[in-house]
Amino acid sequence: MGSVIIPGILTIELGDTHMKIMKHARGPLYILLVIGLMTSGCDKEEDGTDSLLMAGMGCAATSPLTMRSTTYNMTDQVIGISEQVIQNMAVASSQPEMYEMYAGVELTIDVLEYLSDPDNIMNLITQNPILTQFWALKKMATSTDAGGDGDWMTPDDTIDPLLGYFETTKQDGRYRLIAFDDFGVTPSGRTDFILDDGRKARTYDYAAGDDGDYGTDDDEVTRTTVYEYNGAGKMLRAKNYAADEITFQSSYKFTYDENGRLLNMRGYSNEAETSRLDWGSYSNLTWEENEGIVSVDIELGLRIWILFSIDTPLMHFHIEFNEDGTMRKMVMYEALSSSSIDTCYVYEYSGEGLLGISGMSTGSRNYSGDETDQVSYTVNELIFGEK
């Protein structure tokens, strides 16, 4: 089947299920989902999710949809491409608010390596975005270098260490995600998703069995996570258990204000949620409104224990919103800093969006300062079909 490209409609930026956070990387924790596609009333799958379709197209749109994001330098040379293949458009209603995806992240660290080299903390951390719904992506492919063949999005490309590469299939009523260390060649992890009402209700993380491969019968469960939501569909907590699904390990709890805006995330080491989780992540969000402009500042950090526990901020973000609630810009600061800017993204919108649906991001202008010194720009596309 051929592909039809509609430039400048929509993009999804996701992270791998477990990714390195690098101090000078192009976009630490760049896991933004910009989703506004809608579904109509076609038949539902067994898990309660709608079939792949788009508003105004009925049930005819049964092929995958690919979201492509291409970044150029200021001499119009491609410096990175990201493609995400959507396999189920019910993701539009299951995803959290965009800003929440930066604050709802589980950070983990190799404690022994940190204690031997504390100055290298940012390269020792991996992350698991809790609030995102990765089951909805059939494939995530990100490239920062075209490789020896000179062609982008081929097996010899260099993957973005933050966005990663993974593929998801539906098997036996579950969505199975296989992550890769490279561009779709070497499997490195597996997570299975069980859904309820279009949201992940339970996930299973696996280790490879004796064959050293993932997605085979000898894979072994290492952790089970159970998710709880409130009546508005907001995630309240993620509870981690051992492989036996009984032995409690930890939990992450999310708190919201009276308007349903996320205020913080906390990790706990006991089921009663009275003891903070040492070496667990946390986030704090501060909301402001100034001259009609709503903004939020996000602090994401790790609770480090050395003789005593202390919340240690690792990353900061500043996000400003348009009147319609879309993001106008996001300032991402350098790791371990709340003042030195890494990248400032100023988002652009079409005005009408996909098939008359407004609020779609067509791309961004990317700066090294606060809307000063532009260094690159990104163009977003929607492709019907899978390339």
N, C-alpha and C positions, 0 to 999 in steps of 0.2 A: 504494500500500500504506500502511495506517495505521501509526502508531507506538505502541508500548507503553512507558510510562515506569516504571522501577523506581527510586524515589528511593534515594539513599544507598548505591550499590554500589561504584562504581569510577570513577577518572578517569585520564586521561593528560594530563600537562602537557609540551608540547614547545616547542622554539624553532624559529624559521625557520632555514634553512640558513645564512643570513648576516644577523645582526641587530646593531643598535646596542646597546651597553651604556651605560646612562645612570645617572649617579651617584645620583640620587634617584628612580629608577623603582621601581614597586611591587615588582618581583621580578627583579633582575638575574640573568641566566642561569637563569631559572626553567624548566628543561627536563626536569623530573622525569617519568619514566614510572612509573606505579604499575600494574603489569600482573600479574595472577594468573590470567587466564582460561586454560583448557586446551583441548586438541584431542583428538579421538578418531580412530579409524583409518579415515577416509574416503579416497577417491581423492586422489592427489597431483597437483599441477600439474606442468608441464614443468620448472619450476625446482626441484622437490623439496619445495615447501611444501605444507602441508595446505590443503584447502578450508576456507572459513569455516564454523565450527561451534563449538558449545559443549558441554562435558561434560554428559552427561545428556540432550542434545537430538538426538544422532545427526547425520545429514546433512541434517536438515530445516532447520536454521538457515542458509539460503543467502543471506539478505539482509544488507546492511551493519549494523554496530552503531555507534551514536553514543555517545561518552562526553562528557557535559556537566558542566562545573564552573562554578557560579554563586557569585559573591562578593557579600555584602551588607555594608552598613555597620551600625552599631549601632542604627540606627533602621529596620532591615529594608528599606532601599532597595537595589536592584541597582546595583552599581558596576562590574561586569565579568562577562562570560560567555566561556567558552572551550568550543568543540566540536571533537572529533576523531573522524572517521569511520574506523573500522577496516575494512580491506578483506581482511585475512588474519590469522586468529588464531594462525598459527604464530609471530607476533611474541612470544608468551609465552615461547618457548624461545630465541629469538634475541637478546633484549635483554640488556644487561649488568646488573649490580647497580645499584640505584637511585643509590647514592652515587657510583658511577663516572661517572655522566653529568655531574656537576659538575666532575670532575677531568680528564676526557678531552676537552678543548675546544681547538681551534686558534684562537688569537687573531691577528688581523692588524691592521696599522695603516698609515695613510698617513704614511710617514716624513717627507716634506717638510712636511706640515701640522703634524706633531708638533713638528718642529724650530722652526717659526715660532710655535707656540703650545703649549708643553709643559704648561701648566696645564690645558689642555682635553683631556688624554689620554683620559679615559673616554668622551668623545663622538666620538673619532676611531677607536675600536676596533670592529671587527666580529668575529663569532665563528662558528665552524663546529664543532658538536658531533660529534666523530669517532666516538665509541662508539655513538651511537644509530643505529637502523635506520628511517630516515624512509620508506623504501619501503612500510612496512606501513600507512601512513595514506593513505586515499583523499582526505581533506581535513583541513586544520587551519584553523580560523576562530576568531579572538579579537577581542573587542570591548571597548573601554573607555568608549564613549559611543554612545548610541542614535541620534544624528544628528537631523536636522530632522524626520523623520517620527515620531520618538518610539518607534519599534519597534526592538527589539534584533535583531542578526544579519541586517541588511539592507544593501544596497550603500552606503548613505550613512553607515554606522557608522564610527567611528574605530578602526583596528586597534591592538592592543597592540603597541608598537614592539619588544617582546622576543619575544613568542610568534609574531607575524606571521600571515600567511595564505598557504597554499599548497594546491595540488591535485595529486594523483598519479594517473596512468593507466598501464595495462599495454599496451605496444605492441611488437610484434616481439620478444617474449621479454625485454623490459626494462621496468623501472618508471621512468616519466618524471615528474619533479617540476617543476612550474612555480610559482615564488614570485611574490608580488604586493607592490607598494608600498602598496596600499590593500585594501579589502574585496572582493577578487576582480574588480577592474576593470582595473588596469594591470599587466601582467606585468613582472617585473624580473629574472628569472633562471631558469635551467634546469639541472637535474642529472639524469642518467640512471644507474640502478642495474642492475648485473648481479649475480645472486645465485648462491650455491653453498651447498647444504644449508641454505637458509633464512637465510643471512647475506649481507650485501653483500660481494662479492669484488672488485668494481671499480666505480668511479664515474667519470663524465665530466661536467665542468663546461663550460657553453657560454656564448658571447656571442651576442647577436642579430646576424643578418646584415644585408644592405642594407635589408631591409624593416622593420627596427627592432623586429620582433616575436620572441617566443620560441615554440618548439615548431613551427617551420616548417623547410622543407628547407634553407634557407640559413643556419641556425644553425652556428656555428663552435666546435669544441672548443678550449678554452683550457688545460685541465689534466686529466690522468688520474691517478687514485689507485688503488693496488693494496693490498689488505688481507691480512694474515697472522694466523692464529689458532693457538693451541696445542691440544693434545688435549682440553682441557676446554672448548674453545669460547671462551676468552678471547682478545681481540685482542692480538696482540704488537706489531704495527707497522702504520703506514699510510705507504706510499711514494708520493710525488708526482712525476709525470713531466710533461713538456711534452706538447703535443697529439700529437706523433709517437709517444708511448708508449715512447720510448727514452731521451730526454734526461732524466737525473735532476735533480730540483730540490731536494727535501728529504725528510726522513722524520720520523715521530714514533714513538717506542718506549715501550712500557708495561712496567713491572717489577712483579712480584707477590711476595708472601712465600710461605712454605711452606704456608700455609693458603689460598692463592689470592686473598688480599686485595691490592688495588692499593696500591702504595707510591709510585709516581711516574710522571710522563710527562716525556720529554725530546725536544726537537727537534734534529735534526742536519742539517748542510749537506753531508755527504759520505756515500756509500753504505756506507763502512766504519763509520760512526757513531762516529767519533773526534773530530769537530769540532762543537761546539755551534752551533746555528743562531741567528745574530744576528737580532733582531727576530722570533724565534719564541717560542711560548708554552711554559710548563712548569707542572708541578704537583707538590706534595709532600703526602703524607698521613701523619699521625701517629695511631697507634692506641693506645687506652688502655682498661683495664678497672678500674673503681673500684666496690667493693661490689657486684659482679655486673653493673654497667651497662657495656656496651661502647659506646665512642664513637670518633669519628674527627674530626680537624681537618684541613681541606683548605685549602691555599694555592694559588691560581691566579695566575700572573703572566706577565710578558713579559720576555724577555732583551734589554735595551736596549743599543745600542752607540753611545757617544759618546766617542771616543778609546780607550775600553776597554769591555769587555762586563761587564754586571752584571745579575743576576737581580732584577727589580723586582716585588714582590708587588702585585697589583691588587685581589684579592678573597679573602675568607676565609669559610669555612662551618664550623659545628660541628654534628655530627649525633649523636644518641643513639638507640640501638636497643632495642626490646623483646626479651624473652627468645626470641621466635620469629623474630627477625631482621628484623621490620618496623621501620620508622622511627617512633620515638615523637615526636621533635621535631627541627626543623632551625632553627638560628640563622643568619641571613644578615646579615653585617655590612655597613655602608656601604662603598662603594668606597674603596679606599686606606686602609682602617682594619681593625684586628684587634680593636677594643674597642668601637666605637660601633655599636650594633645598628640595622639597618635594619628587619628584620621577624623575628619568631620564630613559626614555624608549629608548632602542636601537633596531631598527627594523631589522628583518631578512627576506630574500627573497629566493625563491626557485631557481631562475635563469631562469626557464622556465614558471612557473605559470600554471594557469588553462588552460588545453587543448591548450597549446602552447602560451597562451597570457602571456606576461611577466609583471613584475611589481607588483606581488601579495605579500602581506606580509604573511609570514608563522607563524609569532609570534614575540615575543620581549623578550629581557633580561631587567629586571627592577632593577634599582639601587637606593640606598638612597643618593648617591653622583653623581658627574659628571663622569659616567662610572666607579665608584668605589663602593665597598661594595654591591654586588648583593644581593637582598632580595627575589626575586621571578622571575618566568619566565612564559610567556604566550604562549599557543599553539592554533593556529587557524585551524578550520576545515570547510569544506563545506559539507553539508548533503543534498542529494536529497530527497525531501519529507518533510513533517512536522511531527515532533515527537509528 
